[in-house]
């Protein structure tokens, strides 16, 4: 085979292998990011799901899990801003997220636990639909935390002041109310 033909045969193969290797590297970094959101004992066997890469696209399973937990890497919109917000959710929280994304009220029948051990990039404390800070939406950035959903719990009496340093209710008076529990310590998160 002439050298020019060999180049035409091998070049597409090399380009294809390079693209596959880059995609695998990107998937591996997203899996590592997602796993960093929860305790290793949960994250190592969790399903890892990536956010859609375009509007209307489906979420992609990067790795199948075996323990009923789902971990997500940081949202691409957040990463584009230089921040991170990976999370690990149990089945109750997964249903809650699906309801939130669909604009429906979630059904909470048992305790739900979610981890964001690397914190988040910021959200409104009162408006689940807010996409950025405004004068009245109590925007704040949370450090490492655990989130709890409680069936039938009247959140009355639990602080809504996220700056108090203790547990607080996020999105009170909405169907998406939940308890944020701040945590700290190098032994808990990377």
Order of alpha helices (4+ residues) and beta strands (2+ residues): alpha-alpha-beta-beta-beta-alpha-beta-alpha-beta-beta-beta-beta-beta-beta
